[in-house]
Amino acid sequence: MPRTLVTGGAGFLGSHLCEYLLNKGHQVICMDNLLTGNIANIEHLQGENFKFIKHDVTEYIFIAGEIDYILHFASPASPIDYMQLPIQTLKVGSMGTHKALGLAKEKKATFLLASTSEVYGDPLVHPQPEEYWGNVNPVGPRGVYDEAKRFAEALTMAYHRIHGINTKIVRIFNTFGPRMRLKDGRAIPAFISQALMNKPLTVFGDGSQTRSFCYVDDTIEGIYRLLISDYNQPVNIGNPHEMTLLEMAQKIIELTNSQSSIEFHPLPVDDPKVRQPDISLAKRILNWEAKIPVEEGLRRTINWFRNLRDWSKTQSDNT
Ligand SMILES: NC(=O)c1ccc[n+]([C@@H]2O[C@H](COP(=O)([O-])OP(=O)(O)OC[C@H]3O[C@@H](n4cnc5c(N)ncnc54)[C@H](O)[C@@H]3O)[C@@H](O)[C@H]2O)c1
């Protein structure tokens, strides 16, 4: 039975990952300081093969016994979170990744870094292949996240080259699904909550900026395939189906049968105009592509939010 550590395991993606790995027969250790995560995301996983450790991964990580895999997902991830927590974001991307890689070296574990499409910044190449180096403003408000992840990638490759650690880097594009927090500032939960309350949907700019949204089950499957592959360079995981944010808002109004209107608000600083993964590499080496259509993923996510009796349960203690 593989023994696996998931940092950031009480967050949105981390909790889905813990669940997936348990189903694959792993013994899972979930480490999280609950900065933006929520214990409610992992309550249902408690059992003999699952252990939660409350710990800040920027501090030395001690775990007794063997570890086969480390998946490093700890980091604030939504723009609202990392702009409110800029120093914690830089620390977890740098010091947290250092500590997690140090543990991988000690345990001779396979290490997977959760990186992001944000390493491409406001891209000048479209769609974005892994070879594109990106267009990031290092001193803008989003730089704290983008540069933390770029540093984390560089550190991961250094540990691979110098210490021979079996490392993987997944560049995750926008993912959505159950367990997102309503107020994390990302478009889909914001639109869904506004639509369910029949309040105006807030679209930034004129809504013509595009994003490519992938349903969480597909993203997790792609991450797992990368984990067990023998590939060590970064791989994009995302759904290439590109939509404008205005189209997304209209689709959510339609699927929720909402009476909401759409309100336009000023565009945030350095907001990327386009975002679409080139997933040729993932198709070739992982035989992976997203299978769940965006509309189906939206239906499942809307149902999950509808069935939540207490919306406050989607909030973390700190944000
Ligand atoms: N959701 C997406 O669309 C997306 C896209 C690209 C990359 N990612 C990456 O995936 C990972 C998870 O993102 P998410 O959407 O699940 O976000 P999330 O905020 O739901 O989860 C992040 C988790 O990390 C924990 N954490 C933060 N700092 C920590 C620290 N110092 N020590 C221990 N735990 C800490 C938080 O408490 C939280 O549980 C992040 O690394 C993010 O950069 C996510």
The ligand as an SDF file (V2000), in Angstrom:
LIG
                    3D

 44 48  0  0  0  0  0  0  0  0999 V2000
   -8.1130   25.4470   -8.3340 N   0  0  0  0  0  0  0  0  0  0  0  0
   -7.4870   25.7660   -9.4450 C   0  0  0  0  0  0  0  0  0  0  0  0
   -8.1270   26.0460  -10.4600 O   0  0  0  0  0  0  0  0  0  0  0  0
   -5.9840   25.7590   -9.4940 C   0  0  0  0  0  0  0  0  0  0  0  0
   -5.3550   26.1510  -10.6890 C   0  0  0  0  0  0  0  0  0  0  0  0
   -3.9820   26.1540  -10.7410 C   0  0  0  0  0  0  0  0  0  0  0  0
   -3.2300   25.7350   -9.6600 C   0  0  0  0  0  0  0  0  0  0  0  0
   -3.8360   25.3560   -8.5200 N   0  0  0  0  0  0  0  0  0  0  0  0
   -2.9840   24.9570   -7.3890 C   0  0  0  0  0  0  0  0  0  0  0  0
   -3.5390   23.8490   -6.7040 O   0  0  0  0  0  0  0  0  0  0  0  0
   -3.3040   23.9730   -5.3020 C   0  0  0  0  0  0  0  0  0  0  0  0
   -4.6260   23.8980   -4.5540 C   0  0  0  0  0  0  0  0  0  0  0  0
   -5.4890   24.9520   -4.9770 O   0  0  0  0  0  0  0  0  0  0  0  0
   -6.9960   25.0210   -4.4830 P   0  0  0  0  0  0  0  0  0  0  0  0
   -7.7830   25.6330   -5.5560 O   0  0  0  0  0  0  0  0  0  0  0  0
   -7.3900   23.7060   -3.9530 O   0  0  0  0  0  0  0  0  0  0  0  0
   -6.8550   26.0910   -3.3180 O   0  0  0  0  0  0  0  0  0  0  0  0
   -7.3390   26.0240   -1.7890 P   0  0  0  0  0  0  0  0  0  0  0  0
   -7.0920   27.3700   -1.2150 O   0  0  0  0  0  0  0  0  0  0  0  0
   -8.7000   25.4510   -1.7120 O   0  0  0  0  0  0  0  0  0  0  0  0
   -6.3280   24.9610   -1.1630 O   0  0  0  0  0  0  0  0  0  0  0  0
   -5.0320   25.2900   -0.7500 C   0  0  0  0  0  0  0  0  0  0  0  0
   -4.7720   24.6090    0.5830 C   0  0  0  0  0  0  0  0  0  0  0  0
   -3.4260   24.8920    1.0130 O   0  0  0  0  0  0  0  0  0  0  0  0
   -3.4600   25.1490    2.4030 C   0  0  0  0  0  0  0  0  0  0  0  0
   -2.2790   25.9430    2.7580 N   0  0  0  0  0  0  0  0  0  0  0  0
   -1.9450   27.1860    2.3570 C   0  0  0  0  0  0  0  0  0  0  0  0
   -0.7680   27.5690    2.8930 N   0  0  0  0  0  0  0  0  0  0  0  0
   -0.3390   26.5240    3.6570 C   0  0  0  0  0  0  0  0  0  0  0  0
    0.7960   26.3000    4.4720 C   0  0  0  0  0  0  0  0  0  0  0  0
    1.7570   27.2350    4.6080 N   0  0  0  0  0  0  0  0  0  0  0  0
    0.9210   25.1150    5.1270 N   0  0  0  0  0  0  0  0  0  0  0  0
   -0.0430   24.1560    4.9960 C   0  0  0  0  0  0  0  0  0  0  0  0
   -1.1360   24.3170    4.2240 N   0  0  0  0  0  0  0  0  0  0  0  0
   -1.2940   25.4880    3.5790 C   0  0  0  0  0  0  0  0  0  0  0  0
   -4.7740   25.8880    2.6230 C   0  0  0  0  0  0  0  0  0  0  0  0
   -5.2100   25.8970    3.9450 O   0  0  0  0  0  0  0  0  0  0  0  0
   -5.6950   25.1220    1.6800 C   0  0  0  0  0  0  0  0  0  0  0  0
   -6.3010   24.0270    2.3350 O   0  0  0  0  0  0  0  0  0  0  0  0
   -2.5640   25.2970   -5.0820 C   0  0  0  0  0  0  0  0  0  0  0  0
   -1.1830   25.0390   -4.9760 O   0  0  0  0  0  0  0  0  0  0  0  0
   -2.8710   26.0640   -6.3520 C   0  0  0  0  0  0  0  0  0  0  0  0
   -1.8450   26.9580   -6.6560 O   0  0  0  0  0  0  0  0  0  0  0  0
   -5.2040   25.3750   -8.3960 C   0  0  0  0  0  0  0  0  0  0  0  0
  1  2  1  0
  2  3  2  0
  2  4  1  0
  4  5  1  0
  4 44  2  0
  5  6  2  0
  6  7  1  0
  7  8  2  0
  8  9  1  0
  8 44  1  0
  9 10  1  0
  9 42  1  0
 10 11  1  0
 11 12  1  0
 11 40  1  0
 12 13  1  0
 13 14  1  0
 14 15  2  0
 14 16  1  0
 14 17  1  0
 17 18  1  0
 18 19  2  0
 18 20  1  0
 18 21  1  0
 21 22  1  0
 22 23  1  0
 23 24  1  0
 23 38  1  0
 24 25  1  0
 25 26  1  0
 25 36  1  0
 26 27  1  0
 26 35  1  0
 27 28  2  0
 28 29  1  0
 29 30  1  0
 29 35  2  0
 30 31  1  0
 30 32  2  0
 32 33  1  0
 33 34  2  0
 34 35  1  0
 36 37  1  0
 36 38  1  0
 38 39  1  0
 40 41  1  0
 40 42  1  0
 42 43  1  0
M  CHG  2   8   1  16  -1
M  END
$$$$
